[in-house]
């Protein structure tokens, strides 16, 4: 890959949000993450306009969370 193949602007937060705006990933990981981690992920998704993805991560995590008051 040459440097001319790279985008002129690379937004790591946008790429992160795009990758994690995925229900299958949430299904596998949301229960394994702590509340603080899920809240941070949800905040990035919301800030980047991925509202459905943010909502899904939160709902998936809260399904088995015993500390729902933290969300």
N, C-alpha and C positions, 0 to 999 in steps of 0.2 A: 504494500500500500504506500503510495507516495503521499507527500504532504499536500499535493493538489487534490487528493481524494477526500481530505478532511473538510467538514463544513467550516465556513468562515466564522461562525459563532456556535459554540457548543455550550449548552446550558445544562449542567449536571443535574440541577433540581428538576428540570422538565423531563429529562431522561429517567430519573428516579421515579417521578410520579407516573410516567407512562408505563414503566415496567411493573410497578406495584398496583396500578389500577387494573387488577386482574383478580376475578373472583376465585379462580382455581388456586392461585398463590395464597390468597386469604384463607381458603378452606384448609390448606396444608399448614399454614404458619400462625394464624391468628391465636389459636389456643396455646401455642408454645411460647408466645411472647408475653412479657409482663405488661401491666396496664400503662406504665410510663412509655414503653416502646410503642405500643399501639396508638396511644394519644399523639405521640410525635409523628408517627406515620400518617395518621388521619389528618393532622394539621397541615402537613406538606401536601397531601392530596387535595384538601379543601382549598388551600392557598393557590394551587395551580388549576383550580376549576374542575377537578375530578370529584364532584360531589357524590355521585352514585357510588363510586369506588370507595370513597371515605366512609359513607354510610354502611356499605357492605362489610368493610373491615371491622367497624365498630360493632355492628350487630353480630357478626360471627364471633368476635372475641367475647362479647358480653353473654353469649349463650351459655357458657360454662364458667363465667367469671364470678367469683364470690365477693368481689369488691366493686360492684357496679357503680357505687357512689363516686368512684374516682373518674368517671367518664362524663 
